[in-house]
Amino acid sequence: MPQLYTKLSERMANKRRVKPQKFMTALDDLTKMVDVLFIGLDGEHLGEVQVAASPAGRRAVEKLFPEYVIHWFDTFGPARPFFPDDWKTVTLVLPCLLQEMAGMGLQHNLPKDLLGRRPINELCPDQFAALMTAGADDQGVRSAMWSLSENKIEIIGDPSTFN
């Protein structure tokens, strides 16, 4: 028997949908909720992603690029007061990094299904950051992506693991 589609059934279907949760937090509290923060930069090079990470987050990022040495820095600039002392940062240019790794015969652990959806030269800064965020999430850490274009932060990970 076919089901009638009415305004009531539409309202009931909308209630059952999963809705994203929004909340406000200070940047220094964000570091208690996540291990790594990725920011897609619209800078000089295509695919620049700034990474800020705790020790656990750094290990996860390094697992994304095994056999490749990542040099972490303590310099956060004016944002330094918002990050704990054990957090470090690095800026990666993903297309160059992936090309360099392929040239050296090294493998990466970024989600290959996401990389295969679009040519890498057509990705926007947020998509590069999302790629890194998904990869870090696959490594088992709490990660977040800060979209400068939309001015919002998306947290990926199990909320029960937040400090």
Buried (B, 14 or more C-beta within 10 A) or exposed (E): EEEEEEEEEEEEEEEEEEEEEEEEEEEEEBBEBBBBBBBBBEEEEBBBBBBBBBEBBBBBBBBBBEEBEBEBEEEBEEEEEBBEEEBBBBEBBBBEBBEEBEEEEBEBBBBEEBBEEEEBEEBBBBBBBBBBBBBBBBBBBBBBBBBBEEEEBBBBBEEEEEE
